[in-house]
Amino acid sequence: MEATSTAPGCPSCGRSMTGTAMVLARREEDGRRVCRGVWQCSDRHLWWRWSDRPDEPWEVCPHPERFGA
């Protein structure tokens, strides 16, 4: 994954997001174990997406209690 110079904007409010965690998960469609990047904005919206697919849309993280949201 390439480093970016600007933080991504929150899909809900547009504020900058900060990376908060990396989660190793099994992707159902291909059975691969891949990391998901977990990101949060200052309004505490929590999103994640596959680290190897940075162009795919953000998904609402279904486990906010695990990441302090």
ZIFENGI-V424521 format. One record per pair of residues at least 24 apart in sequence whose ideal C-beta (glycine too) atoms are under 6 Angstrom apart, sorted by sequence separation. I is the first residue (numbers start at 0). J is the second residue. If there is no record, write none. Layout:
BEGIN
I|J  I|J
END
This chain:
BEGIN
16|40  43|68  14|40  14|41  37|66  12|42  9|40  11|44  9|44  20|66  10|57  19|66  0|50
END
